[in-house]
Amino acid sequence: MLTGYILKGIGGFYYVKTPEGIIECRARGNFRKKDITPCVGDLVDISTEGDSLGYVINIHERKNHFIRPPISNVDTFVIVFSAKNPDPDFVFVDKLTVIAKKYGADVILCVNKSDLCDDDMVEKIKGIYENSGFDVIITSAKDNTGIDELTEKISNKLTAFCGFSGVGKSSILSRITGEELETGDVSKKLKRGKHTTRCVELLEYKENSFLADTPGFSNLELSVMGIRKDDLEGLFPEFNKYLGDCYFTGCSHRKEKGCCIKDAVDNGDISQERYSSYVEFYDILSKIKDWE
């Protein structure tokens, strides 16, 4: 029996990185009976039969698990957005931070294309997130700014890169791995043929350090991820020190008087941009029934 991480799953086959190399596997039928599907990122035990084909016989306990895109055991989300061309979409960034926090993953905000903007924009972005507890790394894939810092932060972790197309994710991944990777080309490192970007794959670019390009997160709705309106206040880290101090029990931090969160926004201790995202998410989730 061997133990390793699933790097890719396609067509009922799973490619597992083991001490003996990448082994093509099938899953035992008992997983179907338990309504469990092996997933990219899973740490699994496999048995081998014949010269190459193996079978997944056990899935270790998962740190987290995402259905769309299908990936497990994510340690860190690197949320990539550009300082300019295209301009930052802070609501999108905040949605991904909420999803990451819900599932216990660390967050790194990677502000790319810093070579295209002035210092004022960079400082504005830092100001929005300075009280959030997230690492903010300013990068330029063009001139390699910040790449070493980012690489160090994600070493010995399973990292999911998220962000809209056009923000420079592929260029950053190329800098980190030392390979010229186009969008979706992480799969080619496994030498298993050409697949679409819908297939999430892990690339072990150095020992015990895995990364994945996960474009599917950009299309997720918070409700699909099991997030409800009452969860939100705990998923904005800068709110934490004010929670429980509002005048009204069960304060939604939107319209109530005596709200400590609103006071913190007025005093500049919580950014208006982050608070606006909270209100937008709350209003959307308020329309979702618990059974939906």
N, C-alpha and C positions, 0 to 999 in steps of 0.2 A: 504493500500500500504506500502511496505517495501523497504528499500534501502540497497544494499550490493554489495560486490565484487564477480565476478565470479571466483571461484577457479578451476573449471574444466569444460570442455565441451567435450562430447563424444556421438556419435550416435544421435545427435539432442537434447540431454538433457544437461542442464546447472545446475551446483551445486553452489548455491549462498550463501555466508556467510552473514547472517543477524543478527540483535540483538536477533532474536528468534531461531537462529541455522542455520544449512545448509539446504537449501530448494531446492529440485529438481524441475527444471523449464523447460518449453518449451518456444520457442520464438514465438511471435505473427507473423502472416503472413505478416504484413505490412513491416517488415524488408526485406523480400525477394523482395518485390516490389521496395524498395529503394536501392536494391543491397548492403545491410548492413548485416553483420553476427556478432552476439555477440561473444565476444572473452574473453579468460582468462585475468584477470586484469581489465576488464571493470567494472566501477561503474554503477550499473543499478538500476532501479526501477522495482519492481515486484508486481504483484497482486496474491493473493492465492485463490485457489478454492478447496473446499473439505477439507480433513484432511491434505494433504501434498503437492499435486502438485500445482506449481505456474506457472505464465507466465511472461516472460520478456516483459515489455511494454515500456521501455524507456532506452536508453543508454546515459549516461552523456558525455559531451565533453571529448575527449581523449587528454592526454598530448602527447602521441605518439602511434604509432601502427605499429607492425611488422607482415608481412604476413607469413614469414617462419623463425623461428617457430612462430605460432600465439600467440601473447601476446601484451597487451596494458598497457600504463601508467607506464612504467618502470622508476623508479627514478635513479637507479644506476646499472651499469654493474660491477660485480666483475669478472675480467678476471684472471683466475687461470692458472698459468704455473709453472713448477717445475724448481728449480735451477739445478737439476741434475736427470738423470734417469727418464724420458728422458730430454735431454738438451733443453734449451729454444729455441723456434721458434719465433724469434722476428718479422718476417714478419707477421705471424699469429696474434700475439698480436697487432701489429700496425693496421692490418685490422679491428680488433674488436674495437679498439679505434676510428677509423675513423667512423665506423657505429654508435657507441654510440654518438659521437659528432654531427653527422648529425641529429640525432633524439633527441637531447637535453637531453641526460642522462649523469649523472656524471660517472666517471671512477675510479675504484680502481684496481690497479694491485697487485694481491696476488701472491707472490713468495713463493711457497710451497717447502717442503723437504729441508729446510735450514740446517737440521741436517746432510744431506749427502754431503754438499759442504763446501769449505773453505771460509774465509772471502773475498778473492780476487774476487770470482765470485759474491758474494752478492754486493760488492762495484761496480763491473762492471755494474751490472744491474741497480743499483741506479744511476750511472753516465749517463747511456743512457737516463733515463727518468727524471732526476732532473730538467730540464728546460721545461718539458711538462705541468706542472701544475697538473698532476695526482698524487693521493695518492699512494705511494708504501708501502705495508705492507709485511714484511717478516714473514712467518709462518712455523710452523712445526706441522702438525696434530698429529704426533707421540708423541711429548712432550708438546703439547698445546701452543707452542710459538706463540705469535701474535694473537691468537684466540679472546681474550678479546678485543683487539684493533679493530679488524675487526668487531666483533659483535656490538661494540659501534658505529662504522661508519655507519652501515646499519640499526640501530634502527629507527623505525617509518617510514620506507620506503618500497617500493616494489623493490626488488633486484633480478636481473637475474644473475645467476652464469653461466659462459661460460668457455670452455676450452676443450682440447683434453682429451680423456680417458687416465688414467694412471698417471695423474698429482696430484691426491689426492682430487678431488672435493668432492667425497662422504664422505671421512674421515673428511674434513672440515665441511661439512653440518651436519655430525653426532655430531661433537664437538659443533657446534652452537645450534643445536636443542636439544641436550641431548639424541637423539635417535640413535640407530644403523641403519643407512640407507645405503642400497646397491644402486648401480646405478639403477635409475628408481623407487626406493621404496618410494619416497615422496608421490606417489599416495596412498600408503597403509594407510597413516595417515587419509585419508578421509573415510576409511572403505567402499569403493565402489567396491571392487574387484580388480583383477590384470589386469593392462593395460601395453602397451608397452611404451618405453621411447619417442616414437613419440608424445605422448599425454602430452602437457605442462600443469603442474599443479602448483598451489600456495599452500604453506604451511604457515599458520599463526602460527609462533612458539612462539610469544608473542603478546600482544595487539598492533594492528596497525603496526605490522612488518611482512611482507610477503617475502618469498623467493621462487625461482623457479630454478630448474636445466634445462638449455636450451641448450642441445647438438646440436640442429639444426643450431645455429649460426656459428659453425665451418665450415659448408659447403657452406655458403653464398658467392656469388660474389658481389663486390661493385656495379656493374652495376645493379644487380637485386634490390638493395636497393635504386635505383634512384640517385646514386652518379655519377657525371661526372667529367672529368679531371679538369675543371675549378673550381670545388668545393674544390679540395684537399688542396690548400694552406691555406684555412680557417679552415680546419679540423685537422691541425697540430698546436696546440696552441703555440709552441715555435717559429713558423714563424711570429706570429702576429706583433711583434714590428718592424719587418723589411719590412713588406708589404708596397708597395707604394714608396719605396726608391730605387728600382732598376733603372738602366739607361734606360732600354727599357720598355715602357708601354706594359702591357700584357706579361711580362716576365714569362716564364714557369719554371724558376729556374733549368734548366737542362744544357743547352749548351751556353746560352747567356753570353756575356761579361758584366761586371758591375752589376752582380747579387749580391744583398746583402745577400740572403740566402746562396749562395755558399761561399761567403766570411765568413759568420758566421760559416759554417761547417769547413772551412780551419782554422779558429781561435779557433776552439774547443767549440764555444758557442752553436752549435747545433750538436748533436751526428751524427757520420757518419752512424751508423746503422739506425737511424730514417730517415735520408736523403735518404739512399739507398732504404728504403721502399717507400718513397714518389716517387722516380724516377720509381721504379718498378710499382707502382699503376698507375702513370701517363701514362706510356708506354702502359699498358694494356687497360686503359680507352680511350686512343687516338684512338684505333681501333673500338670503339663503336660509332655508328652513333646515333644522337639524337632521331631518330624515333625507334630505337631498344629497 
